[in-house]
Amino acid sequence: MTQGSATPLPAPKERRRLREARALTQAELAARLGVSRSTVRSWETGRTTPRGRKLEAYVRLLGVGTTLSDDAVSSRQEGSVPVLVGAGAPPSSREARAAEDRTADGPEPAEHADLAGVDVDVDRARGEAEWGGAEEESGVREPSLTPAQAFDALYAFAAPALVRQTYLLTGRRELARESVERAFQLAWYRWPEVAVDRDPAGWVRATAYEYALSPWHRLRPRYRHPEAPPAGGSERALLDVLLTLPPVYRRTLLLYDGVGLGLPETAAETEASTPAAANRVLHAREAVAARLPELALPEDLHRRLTELGSAERLRAAKPRTVRDHGEHRARQWTRAAIAFTVLLIGVTALTLRTAPDHYEAPLSPPETVHGLPPRSAPGPLSDEELVLRAKLRSQTSSGPERLVPDIR
């Protein structure tokens, strides 16, 4: 979806200047447009671009038609391709339920199958409760959703696009779905921490990437053989090139040229310095361009990554299913921890019961005493000794006096 040339849109810095010139805060502008404050912040930083009716309302509130300078008009945005996932806030509960139905029924239609997850059908969320609660100036943050509803909204907002991203990262459809589900299960388990994070979608994305790139998957029997490649020849060639890159280069390229994060955000998520992340992006682009010369331009690479992720029929489970599985897994781990603790206590008690409670001096090693014959056990009696023993036993009662004294 491209932006029409008839609607001028100033540069990101000019957007902020125009908003401040009209004495509008980000929260006030977001409330008038029916979007979240983080979405407006993404527009002003250039990370995302409004489209459709949101674009027209945004330009009208900024007063571009009357105050836009010639330089700003000349710097209007050209057509842009939706990014894989944005940094905006999750949608409202109604949109979450609609997205949940879409993820359960199948892939999104072609016009909404981009990997963005941002500004897609957000017009339906106009006038509803936003993720952030009250405005920033009020100083009071009143949540409008329960934890379960907020989690479902985050899942419906980020899961469909995140499954497609993870597929580009691993080349495995089942592993992509499993990674996203595990990431959201961990997010639900640690929801008090995730709910107050600056970027909950980024938290889940980083967790899903870490799980998907774990080297332990190579030991699993089901992942020893590659999956069926994409049907299209161009998509198959691009996926093969991506999978030949080192995992850290592949992840950096996906975040920067696919997701559309800035270089500092990409470096922070990959736990690298900004120069290191820049070098990884450059080397990854060179490797892709060497195999596919038609993707030498970053814009073409971004477009092809989006098309590759959207071409696969990848579905995400329902939010309730993910929450139930996460809770069941947490209960199992809790029971296992309790059983291990009881076993450890039992072994400790048995050890204390059977262990000696006083010191016993060890026996000194034997020493040879000179001048004495060695002590040996008696052996078997010979025939003569047996006869003598029998004779003595038979004559003991009436034998000589030297054996039985006769008292008279």
Sequence and secondary structure as in RCSB ss.txt:
>XXXX:A:sequence
MTQGSATPLPAPKERRRLREARALTQAELAARLGVSRSTVRSWETGRTTPRGRKLEAYVRLLGVGTTLSDDAVSS
RQEGSVPVLVGAGAPPSSREARAAEDRTADGPEPAEHADLAGVDVDVDRARGEAEWGGAEEESGVREPSLTPAQA
FDALYAFAAPALVRQTYLLTGRRELARESVERAFQLAWYRWPEVAVDRDPAGWVRATAYEYALSPWHRLRPRYRH
PEAPPAGGSERALLDVLLTLPPVYRRTLLLYDGVGLGLPETAAETEASTPAAANRVLHAREAVAARLPELALPED
LHRRLTELGSAERLRAAKPRTVRDHGEHRARQWTRAAIAFTVLLIGVTALTLRTAPDHYEAPLSPPETVHGLPPR
SAPGPLSDEELVLRAKLRSQTSSGPERLVPDIR
>XXXX:A:secstr
    TTS    HHHHHHHHHHTT  HHHHHHHHTS HHHHHHHHHTSS   HHHHHHHHHHHTHHHH  HHHHHT
        S   S    HHHHHHHHHHHHH S  GGG SS  SSSSGGGGTTS  TT S GGG      S HHHH
HHHHHHHHHHHHHHHHHHHHS HHHHHHHHHHHHHHHHHTHHHHHTSS HHHHHHHHHHHHHT GGGGGSGGGSS
     SSHHHHHHHHHHHHS HHHHHHHIIIIII   HHHHHHHTT  HHHHHHHHHHHHHHHHHH GGG SHHH
HHHHHHHHHHHS      HHHHHHHHHHHHHHHHHHHHHHHHHHHHHHHHHHHHS SS           TTS   
       HHHHHHHHHHHHHTTTS TTTS    
